[in-house]
């Protein structure tokens, strides 16, 4: 953030984004080690696709719900 002076003399913080061509700083070693430990134990990593979560979070779609065909009788659901 950059600090600027206003006409009244009050300081104001202005967000100035970094240039798009600059790379983000590398993760601190403690986070790199934690990610390695989680990966070794088969856990889901931040920023990676999690197929189990995608399946659990997917909406349930019943036969006939989104088509013109009639829904099956209650005993077939």
Phi and psi restraints in degrees (range 20) as a CNS / XPLOR table:
assign (resid 1 and name C) (resid 2 and name N)
       (resid 2 and name CA) (resid 2 and name C) 1.0 -113.1 20.0 2
assign (resid 2 and name N) (resid 2 and name CA)
       (resid 2 and name C) (resid 3 and name N) 1.0 135.1 20.0 2
assign (resid 2 and name C) (resid 3 and name N)
       (resid 3 and name CA) (resid 3 and name C) 1.0 -94.7 20.0 2
assign (resid 3 and name N) (resid 3 and name CA)
       (resid 3 and name C) (resid 4 and name N) 1.0 130.0 20.0 2
assign (resid 3 and name C) (resid 4 and name N)
       (resid 4 and name CA) (resid 4 and name C) 1.0 -125.4 20.0 2
assign (resid 4 and name N) (resid 4 and name CA)
       (resid 4 and name C) (resid 5 and name N) 1.0 160.0 20.0 2
assign (resid 4 and name C) (resid 5 and name N)
       (resid 5 and name CA) (resid 5 and name C) 1.0 -99.9 20.0 2
assign (resid 5 and name N) (resid 5 and name CA)
       (resid 5 and name C) (resid 6 and name N) 1.0 137.9 20.0 2
assign (resid 5 and name C) (resid 6 and name N)
       (resid 6 and name CA) (resid 6 and name C) 1.0 -94.1 20.0 2
assign (resid 6 and name N) (resid 6 and name CA)
       (resid 6 and name C) (resid 7 and name N) 1.0 174.7 20.0 2
assign (resid 6 and name C) (resid 7 and name N)
       (resid 7 and name CA) (resid 7 and name C) 1.0 -62.9 20.0 2
assign (resid 7 and name N) (resid 7 and name CA)
       (resid 7 and name C) (resid 8 and name N) 1.0 -28.0 20.0 2
assign (resid 7 and name C) (resid 8 and name N)
       (resid 8 and name CA) (resid 8 and name C) 1.0 -85.2 20.0 2
assign (resid 8 and name N) (resid 8 and name CA)
       (resid 8 and name C) (resid 9 and name N) 1.0 -2.3 20.0 2
assign (resid 8 and name C) (resid 9 and name N)
       (resid 9 and name CA) (resid 9 and name C) 1.0 91.5 20.0 2
assign (resid 9 and name N) (resid 9 and name CA)
       (resid 9 and name C) (resid 10 and name N) 1.0 -2.6 20.0 2
assign (resid 9 and name C) (resid 10 and name N)
       (resid 10 and name CA) (resid 10 and name C) 1.0 -78.4 20.0 2
assign (resid 10 and name N) (resid 10 and name CA)
       (resid 10 and name C) (resid 11 and name N) 1.0 144.2 20.0 2
assign (resid 10 and name C) (resid 11 and name N)
       (resid 11 and name CA) (resid 11 and name C) 1.0 -84.0 20.0 2
assign (resid 11 and name N) (resid 11 and name CA)
       (resid 11 and name C) (resid 12 and name N) 1.0 144.8 20.0 2
assign (resid 11 and name C) (resid 12 and name N)
       (resid 12 and name CA) (resid 12 and name C) 1.0 -136.2 20.0 2
assign (resid 12 and name N) (resid 12 and name CA)
       (resid 12 and name C) (resid 13 and name N) 1.0 137.5 20.0 2
assign (resid 12 and name C) (resid 13 and name N)
       (resid 13 and name CA) (resid 13 and name C) 1.0 -94.6 20.0 2
assign (resid 13 and name N) (resid 13 and name CA)
       (resid 13 and name C) (resid 14 and name N) 1.0 132.4 20.0 2
assign (resid 13 and name C) (resid 14 and name N)
       (resid 14 and name CA) (resid 14 and name C) 1.0 -120.4 20.0 2
assign (resid 14 and name N) (resid 14 and name CA)
       (resid 14 and name C) (resid 15 and name N) 1.0 128.3 20.0 2
assign (resid 14 and name C) (resid 15 and name N)
       (resid 15 and name CA) (resid 15 and name C) 1.0 -78.2 20.0 2
assign (resid 15 and name N) (resid 15 and name CA)
       (resid 15 and name C) (resid 16 and name N) 1.0 124.0 20.0 2
assign (resid 15 and name C) (resid 16 and name N)
       (resid 16 and name CA) (resid 16 and name C) 1.0 -119.5 20.0 2
assign (resid 16 and name N) (resid 16 and name CA)
       (resid 16 and name C) (resid 17 and name N) 1.0 107.3 20.0 2
assign (resid 16 and name C) (resid 17 and name N)
       (resid 17 and name CA) (resid 17 and name C) 1.0 -66.2 20.0 2
assign (resid 17 and name N) (resid 17 and name CA)
       (resid 17 and name C) (resid 18 and name N) 1.0 149.1 20.0 2
assign (resid 17 and name C) (resid 18 and name N)
       (resid 18 and name CA) (resid 18 and name C) 1.0 -71.5 20.0 2
assign (resid 18 and name N) (resid 18 and name CA)
       (resid 18 and name C) (resid 19 and name N) 1.0 154.0 20.0 2
assign (resid 18 and name C) (resid 19 and name N)
       (resid 19 and name CA) (resid 19 and name C) 1.0 -57.9 20.0 2
assign (resid 19 and name N) (resid 19 and name CA)
       (resid 19 and name C) (resid 20 and name N) 1.0 146.5 20.0 2
assign (resid 19 and name C) (resid 20 and name N)
       (resid 20 and name CA) (resid 20 and name C) 1.0 -64.2 20.0 2
assign (resid 20 and name N) (resid 20 and name CA)
       (resid 20 and name C) (resid 21 and name N) 1.0 -26.5 20.0 2
assign (resid 20 and name C) (resid 21 and name N)
       (resid 21 and name CA) (resid 21 and name C) 1.0 -81.9 20.0 2
assign (resid 21 and name N) (resid 21 and name CA)
       (resid 21 and name C) (resid 22 and name N) 1.0 -7.6 20.0 2
assign (resid 21 and name C) (resid 22 and name N)
       (resid 22 and name CA) (resid 22 and name C) 1.0 -86.8 20.0 2
assign (resid 22 and name N) (resid 22 and name CA)
       (resid 22 and name C) (resid 23 and name N) 1.0 138.3 20.0 2
assign (resid 22 and name C) (resid 23 and name N)
       (resid 23 and name CA) (resid 23 and name C) 1.0 -81.9 20.0 2
assign (resid 23 and name N) (resid 23 and name CA)
       (resid 23 and name C) (resid 24 and name N) 1.0 148.5 20.0 2
assign (resid 23 and name C) (resid 24 and name N)
       (resid 24 and name CA) (resid 24 and name C) 1.0 -67.7 20.0 2
assign (resid 24 and name N) (resid 24 and name CA)
       (resid 24 and name C) (resid 25 and name N) 1.0 153.6 20.0 2
assign (resid 24 and name C) (resid 25 and name N)
       (resid 25 and name CA) (resid 25 and name C) 1.0 -65.1 20.0 2
assign (resid 25 and name N) (resid 25 and name CA)
       (resid 25 and name C) (resid 26 and name N) 1.0 150.3 20.0 2
assign (resid 25 and name C) (resid 26 and name N)
       (resid 26 and name CA) (resid 26 and name C) 1.0 -67.0 20.0 2
assign (resid 26 and name N) (resid 26 and name CA)
       (resid 26 and name C) (resid 27 and name N) 1.0 154.9 20.0 2
assign (resid 26 and name C) (resid 27 and name N)
       (resid 27 and name CA) (resid 27 and name C) 1.0 -65.1 20.0 2
assign (resid 27 and name N) (resid 27 and name CA)
       (resid 27 and name C) (resid 28 and name N) 1.0 146.4 20.0 2
assign (resid 27 and name C) (resid 28 and name N)
       (resid 28 and name CA) (resid 28 and name C) 1.0 -62.1 20.0 2
assign (resid 28 and name N) (resid 28 and name CA)
       (resid 28 and name C) (resid 29 and name N) 1.0 152.1 20.0 2
assign (resid 28 and name C) (resid 29 and name N)
       (resid 29 and name CA) (resid 29 and name C) 1.0 -55.6 20.0 2
assign (resid 29 and name N) (resid 29 and name CA)
       (resid 29 and name C) (resid 30 and name N) 1.0 -32.8 20.0 2
assign (resid 29 and name C) (resid 30 and name N)
       (resid 30 and name CA) (resid 30 and name C) 1.0 -63.5 20.0 2
assign (resid 30 and name N) (resid 30 and name CA)
       (resid 30 and name C) (resid 31 and name N) 1.0 -35.9 20.0 2
assign (resid 30 and name C) (resid 31 and name N)
       (resid 31 and name CA) (resid 31 and name C) 1.0 -72.7 20.0 2
assign (resid 31 and name N) (resid 31 and name CA)
       (resid 31 and name C) (resid 32 and name N) 1.0 -38.2 20.0 2
assign (resid 31 and name C) (resid 32 and name N)
       (resid 32 and name CA) (resid 32 and name C) 1.0 -61.3 20.0 2
assign (resid 32 and name N) (resid 32 and name CA)
       (resid 32 and name C) (resid 33 and name N) 1.0 -43.5 20.0 2
assign (resid 32 and name C) (resid 33 and name N)
       (resid 33 and name CA) (resid 33 and name C) 1.0 -65.8 20.0 2
assign (resid 33 and name N) (resid 33 and name CA)
       (resid 33 and name C) (resid 34 and name N) 1.0 -40.1 20.0 2
assign (resid 33 and name C) (resid 34 and name N)
       (resid 34 and name CA) (resid 34 and name C) 1.0 -63.2 20.0 2
assign (resid 34 and name N) (resid 34 and name CA)
       (resid 34 and name C) (resid 35 and name N) 1.0 -44.4 20.0 2
assign (resid 34 and name C) (resid 35 and name N)
       (resid 35 and name CA) (resid 35 and name C) 1.0 -61.9 20.0 2
assign (resid 35 and name N) (resid 35 and name CA)
       (resid 35 and name C) (resid 36 and name N) 1.0 -39.5 20.0 2
assign (resid 35 and name C) (resid 36 and name N)
       (resid 36 and name CA) (resid 36 and name C) 1.0 -64.0 20.0 2
assign (resid 36 and name N) (resid 36 and name CA)
       (resid 36 and name C) (resid 37 and name N) 1.0 -42.3 20.0 2
assign (resid 36 and name C) (resid 37 and name N)
       (resid 37 and name CA) (resid 37 and name C) 1.0 -63.7 20.0 2
assign (resid 37 and name N) (resid 37 and name CA)
       (resid 37 and name C) (resid 38 and name N) 1.0 -45.6 20.0 2
assign (resid 37 and name C) (resid 38 and name N)
       (resid 38 and name CA) (resid 38 and name C) 1.0 -62.2 20.0 2
assign (resid 38 and name N) (resid 38 and name CA)
       (resid 38 and name C) (resid 39 and name N) 1.0 -43.1 20.0 2
assign (resid 38 and name C) (resid 39 and name N)
       (resid 39 and name CA) (resid 39 and name C) 1.0 -63.0 20.0 2
assign (resid 39 and name N) (resid 39 and name CA)
       (resid 39 and name C) (resid 40 and name N) 1.0 -41.5 20.0 2
assign (resid 39 and name C) (resid 40 and name N)
       (resid 40 and name CA) (resid 40 and name C) 1.0 -62.5 20.0 2
assign (resid 40 and name N) (resid 40 and name CA)
       (resid 40 and name C) (resid 41 and name N) 1.0 -30.3 20.0 2
assign (resid 40 and name C) (resid 41 and name N)
       (resid 41 and name CA) (resid 41 and name C) 1.0 -90.9 20.0 2
assign (resid 41 and name N) (resid 41 and name CA)
       (resid 41 and name C) (resid 42 and name N) 1.0 3.2 20.0 2
assign (resid 41 and name C) (resid 42 and name N)
       (resid 42 and name CA) (resid 42 and name C) 1.0 78.5 20.0 2
assign (resid 42 and name N) (resid 42 and name CA)
       (resid 42 and name C) (resid 43 and name N) 1.0 18.5 20.0 2
assign (resid 42 and name C) (resid 43 and name N)
       (resid 43 and name CA) (resid 43 and name C) 1.0 -84.0 20.0 2
assign (resid 43 and name N) (resid 43 and name CA)
       (resid 43 and name C) (resid 44 and name N) 1.0 161.2 20.0 2
assign (resid 43 and name C) (resid 44 and name N)
       (resid 44 and name CA) (resid 44 and name C) 1.0 -74.7 20.0 2
assign (resid 44 and name N) (resid 44 and name CA)
       (resid 44 and name C) (resid 45 and name N) 1.0 138.7 20.0 2
assign (resid 44 and name C) (resid 45 and name N)
       (resid 45 and name CA) (resid 45 and name C) 1.0 -103.8 20.0 2
assign (resid 45 and name N) (resid 45 and name CA)
       (resid 45 and name C) (resid 46 and name N) 1.0 145.6 20.0 2
assign (resid 45 and name C) (resid 46 and name N)
       (resid 46 and name CA) (resid 46 and name C) 1.0 -58.2 20.0 2
assign (resid 46 and name N) (resid 46 and name CA)
       (resid 46 and name C) (resid 47 and name N) 1.0 135.6 20.0 2
assign (resid 46 and name C) (resid 47 and name N)
       (resid 47 and name CA) (resid 47 and name C) 1.0 84.2 20.0 2
assign (resid 47 and name N) (resid 47 and name CA)
       (resid 47 and name C) (resid 48 and name N) 1.0 -1.5 20.0 2
assign (resid 47 and name C) (resid 48 and name N)
       (resid 48 and name CA) (resid 48 and name C) 1.0 -107.8 20.0 2
assign (resid 48 and name N) (resid 48 and name CA)
       (resid 48 and name C) (resid 49 and name N) 1.0 148.9 20.0 2
assign (resid 48 and name C) (resid 49 and name N)
       (resid 49 and name CA) (resid 49 and name C) 1.0 -65.0 20.0 2
assign (resid 49 and name N) (resid 49 and name CA)
       (resid 49 and name C) (resid 50 and name N) 1.0 135.7 20.0 2
assign (resid 49 and name C) (resid 50 and name N)
       (resid 50 and name CA) (resid 50 and name C) 1.0 -118.6 20.0 2
assign (resid 50 and name N) (resid 50 and name CA)
       (resid 50 and name C) (resid 51 and name N) 1.0 100.2 20.0 2
assign (resid 50 and name C) (resid 51 and name N)
       (resid 51 and name CA) (resid 51 and name C) 1.0 -62.8 20.0 2
assign (resid 51 and name N) (resid 51 and name CA)
       (resid 51 and name C) (resid 52 and name N) 1.0 -34.3 20.0 2
assign (resid 51 and name C) (resid 52 and name N)
       (resid 52 and name CA) (resid 52 and name C) 1.0 -65.2 20.0 2
assign (resid 52 and name N) (resid 52 and name CA)
       (resid 52 and name C) (resid 53 and name N) 1.0 -43.7 20.0 2
assign (resid 52 and name C) (resid 53 and name N)
       (resid 53 and name CA) (resid 53 and name C) 1.0 -65.6 20.0 2
assign (resid 53 and name N) (resid 53 and name CA)
       (resid 53 and name C) (resid 54 and name N) 1.0 -40.6 20.0 2
assign (resid 53 and name C) (resid 54 and name N)
       (resid 54 and name CA) (resid 54 and name C) 1.0 -60.5 20.0 2
assign (resid 54 and name N) (resid 54 and name CA)
       (resid 54 and name C) (resid 55 and name N) 1.0 -39.9 20.0 2
assign (resid 54 and name C) (resid 55 and name N)
       (resid 55 and name CA) (resid 55 and name C) 1.0 -68.1 20.0 2
assign (resid 55 and name N) (resid 55 and name CA)
       (resid 55 and name C) (resid 56 and name N) 1.0 -42.9 20.0 2
assign (resid 55 and name C) (resid 56 and name N)
       (resid 56 and name CA) (resid 56 and name C) 1.0 -68.2 20.0 2
assign (resid 56 and name N) (resid 56 and name CA)
       (resid 56 and name C) (resid 57 and name N) 1.0 -34.8 20.0 2
assign (resid 56 and name C) (resid 57 and name N)
       (resid 57 and name CA) (resid 57 and name C) 1.0 -86.6 20.0 2
assign (resid 57 and name N) (resid 57 and name CA)
       (resid 57 and name C) (resid 58 and name N) 1.0 -9.8 20.0 2
assign (resid 57 and name C) (resid 58 and name N)
       (resid 58 and name CA) (resid 58 and name C) 1.0 -69.3 20.0 2
assign (resid 58 and name N) (resid 58 and name CA)
       (resid 58 and name C) (resid 59 and name N) 1.0 142.5 20.0 2
assign (resid 58 and name C) (resid 59 and name N)
       (resid 59 and name CA) (resid 59 and name C) 1.0 -70.4 20.0 2
assign (resid 59 and name N) (resid 59 and name CA)
       (resid 59 and name C) (resid 60 and name N) 1.0 150.0 20.0 2
assign (resid 59 and name C) (resid 60 and name N)
       (resid 60 and name CA) (resid 60 and name C) 1.0 -82.6 20.0 2
assign (resid 60 and name N) (resid 60 and name CA)
       (resid 60 and name C) (resid 61 and name N) 1.0 125.7 20.0 2
assign (resid 60 and name C) (resid 61 and name N)
       (resid 61 and name CA) (resid 61 and name C) 1.0 -114.5 20.0 2
assign (resid 61 and name N) (resid 61 and name CA)
       (resid 61 and name C) (resid 62 and name N) 1.0 122.9 20.0 2
assign (resid 61 and name C) (resid 62 and name N)
       (resid 62 and name CA) (resid 62 and name C) 1.0 -93.1 20.0 2
assign (resid 62 and name N) (resid 62 and name CA)
       (resid 62 and name C) (resid 63 and name N) 1.0 154.4 20.0 2
assign (resid 62 and name C) (resid 63 and name N)
       (resid 63 and name CA) (resid 63 and name C) 1.0 -59.7 20.0 2
assign (resid 63 and name N) (resid 63 and name CA)
       (resid 63 and name C) (resid 64 and name N) 1.0 130.6 20.0 2
assign (resid 63 and name C) (resid 64 and name N)
       (resid 64 and name CA) (resid 64 and name C) 1.0 86.5 20.0 2
assign (resid 64 and name N) (resid 64 and name CA)
       (resid 64 and name C) (resid 65 and name N) 1.0 -4.1 20.0 2
assign (resid 64 and name C) (resid 65 and name N)
       (resid 65 and name CA) (resid 65 and name C) 1.0 -67.6 20.0 2
assign (resid 65 and name N) (resid 65 and name CA)
       (resid 65 and name C) (resid 66 and name N) 1.0 -36.0 20.0 2
assign (resid 65 and name C) (resid 66 and name N)
       (resid 66 and name CA) (resid 66 and name C) 1.0 -119.6 20.0 2
assign (resid 66 and name N) (resid 66 and name CA)
       (resid 66 and name C) (resid 67 and name N) 1.0 23.0 20.0 2
assign (resid 66 and name C) (resid 67 and name N)
       (resid 67 and name CA) (resid 67 and name C) 1.0 -131.8 20.0 2
assign (resid 67 and name N) (resid 67 and name CA)
       (resid 67 and name C) (resid 68 and name N) 1.0 175.1 20.0 2
assign (resid 67 and name C) (resid 68 and name N)
       (resid 68 and name CA) (resid 68 and name C) 1.0 -80.6 20.0 2
assign (resid 68 and name N) (resid 68 and name CA)
       (resid 68 and name C) (resid 69 and name N) 1.0 -13.2 20.0 2
assign (resid 68 and name C) (resid 69 and name N)
       (resid 69 and name CA) (resid 69 and name C) 1.0 -71.0 20.0 2
assign (resid 69 and name N) (resid 69 and name CA)
       (resid 69 and name C) (resid 70 and name N) 1.0 145.6 20.0 2
assign (resid 69 and name C) (resid 70 and name N)
       (resid 70 and name CA) (resid 70 and name C) 1.0 -66.2 20.0 2
assign (resid 70 and name N) (resid 70 and name CA)
       (resid 70 and name C) (resid 71 and name N) 1.0 151.3 20.0 2
assign (resid 70 and name C) (resid 71 and name N)
       (resid 71 and name CA) (resid 71 and name C) 1.0 -71.0 20.0 2
assign (resid 71 and name N) (resid 71 and name CA)
       (resid 71 and name C) (resid 72 and name N) 1.0 148.5 20.0 2
assign (resid 71 and name C) (resid 72 and name N)
       (resid 72 and name CA) (resid 72 and name C) 1.0 -67.9 20.0 2
assign (resid 72 and name N) (resid 72 and name CA)
       (resid 72 and name C) (resid 73 and name N) 1.0 158.5 20.0 2
assign (resid 72 and name C) (resid 73 and name N)
       (resid 73 and name CA) (resid 73 and name C) 1.0 -60.0 20.0 2
assign (resid 73 and name N) (resid 73 and name CA)
       (resid 73 and name C) (resid 74 and name N) 1.0 158.9 20.0 2
assign (resid 73 and name C) (resid 74 and name N)
       (resid 74 and name CA) (resid 74 and name C) 1.0 -56.7 20.0 2
assign (resid 74 and name N) (resid 74 and name CA)
       (resid 74 and name C) (resid 75 and name N) 1.0 -31.4 20.0 2
assign (resid 74 and name C) (resid 75 and name N)
       (resid 75 and name CA) (resid 75 and name C) 1.0 -74.9 20.0 2
assign (resid 75 and name N) (resid 75 and name CA)
       (resid 75 and name C) (resid 76 and name N) 1.0 -11.1 20.0 2
assign (resid 75 and name C) (resid 76 and name N)
       (resid 76 and name CA) (resid 76 and name C) 1.0 -98.2 20.0 2
assign (resid 76 and name N) (resid 76 and name CA)
       (resid 76 and name C) (resid 77 and name N) 1.0 -5.3 20.0 2
